Amino acid sequence: MALVGWIISFAALFGGLALWQDMPADGSPMLANMLFMLSLLSCPLLWREKPLGISFSQRIFLVMALVCSLPLLLFPRN
């Protein structure tokens, strides 16, 4: 499980950095910030213990909520 956390963490971090550098669309700063939050929430090194009272299942729920909300930001607004 830690390997999956590292993979998600690095992919989200590099995706957020690339998106923050390029800024191709109007919603890209918010999407980059969400990717940075995703990388923070999925990093196993920072969350090895139970800091701030956030358990493992709550972190997984937050990561899944962030991943599932990404299509809402990618759809064009009329």
C-alpha positions in Angstrom: 0.0 0.0 0.0 2.9 2.3 0.7 4.2 1.8 -2.9 0.8 2.9 -4.3 0.9 5.9 -2.0 4.3 6.9 -3.3 3.3 6.5 -6.9 0.1 8.6 -6.5 2.1 11.2 -4.5 4.8 11.6 -7.0 2.4 11.5 -10.0 0.2 14.2 -8.4 3.2 16.3 -7.4 4.8 16.3 -10.8 1.4 16.8 -12.5 0.7 19.8 -10.2 4.1 21.3 -10.9 3.8 20.9 -14.6 0.3 22.4 -14.6 1.4 25.3 -12.4 4.3 25.9 -14.8 2.3 25.8 -18.0 -1.2 27.2 -17.0 -3.0 26.2 -20.2 -6.6 26.9 -19.1 -8.6 29.2 -16.7 -9.1 26.6 -14.0 -5.6 25.3 -14.0 -4.4 27.1 -10.8 -7.3 25.4 -8.9 -6.5 22.1 -10.5 -2.8 22.4 -9.7 -3.6 23.2 -6.0 -5.9 20.1 -5.9 -3.0 18.0 -7.2 -0.7 19.4 -4.6 -3.3 18.5 -1.9 -3.6 15.0 -3.4 0.2 14.6 -3.2 0.2 15.7 0.4 -2.7 13.4 1.4 -1.2 10.4 -0.3 2.4 10.7 0.8 3.2 7.8 3.1 6.2 9.5 4.7 4.2 12.4 6.1 1.3 10.2 7.2 3.1 7.2 8.7 1.5 7.8 12.1 -1.8 9.4 12.8 -1.2 13.1 12.9 -4.0 15.6 13.5 -6.4 12.7 14.2 -6.8 11.8 10.5 -6.9 8.0 10.1 -5.9 6.0 7.0 -9.5 5.4 5.9 -10.2 9.2 6.1 -7.2 9.9 4.0 -8.2 7.4 1.4 -11.7 9.0 1.3 -10.2 12.5 0.8 -7.9 11.3 -2.0 -10.8 9.6 -3.7 -12.9 12.7 -3.4 -10.2 14.8 -4.9 -9.7 12.3 -7.8 -13.4 12.1 -8.4 -13.9 15.9 -8.5 -11.2 16.4 -11.1 -13.7 15.9 -14.1 -15.9 18.7 -12.7 -13.0 21.1 -13.2 -12.1 19.8 -16.6 -15.6 20.2 -18.2 -16.0 23.5 -19.9 -18.3 26.0 -18.3 -21.0 27.7 -20.4 
